[in-house]
Amino acid sequence: MSGSNDIGDVLRRLETTIASRKGASADSSYTASLLAGGAQKCAKKFGEEAVEAALAAVSGDKSHLTAEAADVLYHLIVMLAQQDVSLNDVADALAAREGRSGHDEKASRKT
Ligand SMILES: N=c1c2ncn([C@@H]3O[C@H](COP(=O)(O)OP(=O)(O)OP(=O)(O)O)[C@@H](O)[C@H]3O)c2ncn1[C@@H]1O[C@H](COP(=O)(O)O)[C@@H](O)[C@H]1O
């Protein structure tokens, strides 16, 4: 571990590490092995981890859910990196939604 546990700092460090694995040897780096598999491999692993997190949530085991959520975030950032989408891009999308209820957004799509 190097640096703070602040969620923003951790995610930014992880994104930097993941980006550094582009073009690295798949034998030495798990991230590189995912990236080498392209969009399908990255999306498949992300989907699997998301389902595992959902099952952990239903089980009520908080420490299991926490571990699975970490897997989800790691695999999400790998999938985004493979598509050249940054966490800043995602932050911009979330910030643009701030203050608008999901109910209101959904209703606006029906009109
Ligand atoms: N945060 C993670 C991280 N979280 C989960 N994982 C890996 O994600 C995989 C989860 O997949 P599974 O549970 O399905 O395990 P598996 O069956 O072995 O996986 P598959 O063979 O099916 O792909 C495991 O191999 C975990 O080790 C991670 N691998 C790497 N990181 C970070 O990425 C950095 C770079 O890692 P490398 O690219 O391997 O150098 C590391 O220092 C970490 O900070």
The ligand as an SDF file (V2000), in Angstrom:
LIG
                    3D

 44 47  0  0  0  0  0  0  0  0999 V2000
   -7.0950   -4.4590   -7.4710 N   0  0  0  0  0  0  0  0  0  0  0  0
   -6.6990   -5.4230   -8.1290 C   0  0  0  0  0  0  0  0  0  0  0  0
   -7.4700   -6.6200   -8.2180 C   0  0  0  0  0  0  0  0  0  0  0  0
   -8.6600   -6.9560   -7.6810 N   0  0  0  0  0  0  0  0  0  0  0  0
   -8.9190   -8.2040   -8.1040 C   0  0  0  0  0  0  0  0  0  0  0  0
   -7.9170   -8.6620   -8.8880 N   0  0  0  0  0  0  0  0  0  0  0  0
   -7.7880   -9.9740   -9.5150 C   0  0  0  0  0  0  0  0  0  0  0  0
   -8.9860  -10.2460  -10.2080 O   0  0  0  0  0  0  0  0  0  0  0  0
   -9.1550  -11.6510  -10.2810 C   0  0  0  0  0  0  0  0  0  0  0  0
  -10.5790  -11.9460   -9.8960 C   0  0  0  0  0  0  0  0  0  0  0  0
  -10.9970  -12.9400  -10.6640 O   0  0  0  0  0  0  0  0  0  0  0  0
  -11.5940  -14.2750  -10.0390 P   0  0  0  0  0  0  0  0  0  0  0  0
  -12.0200  -14.0730   -8.6360 O   0  0  0  0  0  0  0  0  0  0  0  0
  -12.6190  -14.7330  -10.9990 O   0  0  0  0  0  0  0  0  0  0  0  0
  -10.3000  -15.1800   -9.9940 O   0  0  0  0  0  0  0  0  0  0  0  0
   -9.7480  -16.0900  -11.1370 P   0  0  0  0  0  0  0  0  0  0  0  0
  -10.6730  -17.2350  -11.3160 O   0  0  0  0  0  0  0  0  0  0  0  0
   -8.3330  -16.4060  -10.7520 O   0  0  0  0  0  0  0  0  0  0  0  0
   -9.7660  -15.1530  -12.4530 O   0  0  0  0  0  0  0  0  0  0  0  0
   -9.8600  -15.5850  -13.9840 P   0  0  0  0  0  0  0  0  0  0  0  0
   -8.7330  -16.5630  -14.2370 O   0  0  0  0  0  0  0  0  0  0  0  0
  -11.2360  -16.1670  -14.1940 O   0  0  0  0  0  0  0  0  0  0  0  0
   -9.6910  -14.2970  -14.7540 O   0  0  0  0  0  0  0  0  0  0  0  0
   -8.1430  -12.3090   -9.3350 C   0  0  0  0  0  0  0  0  0  0  0  0
   -7.0580  -12.8410  -10.0790 O   0  0  0  0  0  0  0  0  0  0  0  0
   -7.6650  -11.1080   -8.5030 C   0  0  0  0  0  0  0  0  0  0  0  0
   -6.3120  -11.2440   -8.0630 O   0  0  0  0  0  0  0  0  0  0  0  0
   -7.0000   -7.6920   -8.9890 C   0  0  0  0  0  0  0  0  0  0  0  0
   -5.8280   -7.6350   -9.6710 N   0  0  0  0  0  0  0  0  0  0  0  0
   -5.0930   -6.4920   -9.5720 C   0  0  0  0  0  0  0  0  0  0  0  0
   -5.4940   -5.4010   -8.8340 N   0  0  0  0  0  0  0  0  0  0  0  0
   -4.6740   -4.1620   -8.7850 C   0  0  0  0  0  0  0  0  0  0  0  0
   -3.9860   -4.0330  -10.0150 O   0  0  0  0  0  0  0  0  0  0  0  0
   -2.5950   -3.8810   -9.7610 C   0  0  0  0  0  0  0  0  0  0  0  0
   -1.7970   -4.4230  -10.9300 C   0  0  0  0  0  0  0  0  0  0  0  0
   -1.9610   -5.8420  -10.9800 O   0  0  0  0  0  0  0  0  0  0  0  0
   -1.1810   -6.6430  -12.1250 P   0  0  0  0  0  0  0  0  0  0  0  0
   -1.6900   -6.1510  -13.4180 O   0  0  0  0  0  0  0  0  0  0  0  0
   -1.4980   -8.1080  -11.9100 O   0  0  0  0  0  0  0  0  0  0  0  0
    0.2830   -6.3350  -11.9630 O   0  0  0  0  0  0  0  0  0  0  0  0
   -2.3420   -4.5710   -8.4360 C   0  0  0  0  0  0  0  0  0  0  0  0
   -1.1960   -4.0870   -7.7890 O   0  0  0  0  0  0  0  0  0  0  0  0
   -3.6210   -4.2010   -7.6820 C   0  0  0  0  0  0  0  0  0  0  0  0
   -3.4930   -2.8650   -7.1560 O   0  0  0  0  0  0  0  0  0  0  0  0
  1  2  2  0
  2  3  1  0
  2 31  1  0
  3  4  1  0
  3 28  2  0
  4  5  2  0
  5  6  1  0
  6  7  1  0
  6 28  1  0
  7  8  1  0
  7 26  1  0
  8  9  1  0
  9 10  1  0
  9 24  1  0
 10 11  1  0
 11 12  1  0
 12 13  2  0
 12 14  1  0
 12 15  1  0
 15 16  1  0
 16 17  2  0
 16 18  1  0
 16 19  1  0
 19 20  1  0
 20 21  2  0
 20 22  1  0
 20 23  1  0
 24 25  1  0
 24 26  1  0
 26 27  1  0
 28 29  1  0
 29 30  2  0
 30 31  1  0
 31 32  1  0
 32 33  1  0
 32 43  1  0
 33 34  1  0
 34 35  1  0
 34 41  1  0
 35 36  1  0
 36 37  1  0
 37 38  2  0
 37 39  1  0
 37 40  1  0
 41 42  1  0
 41 43  1  0
 43 44  1  0
M  END
$$$$
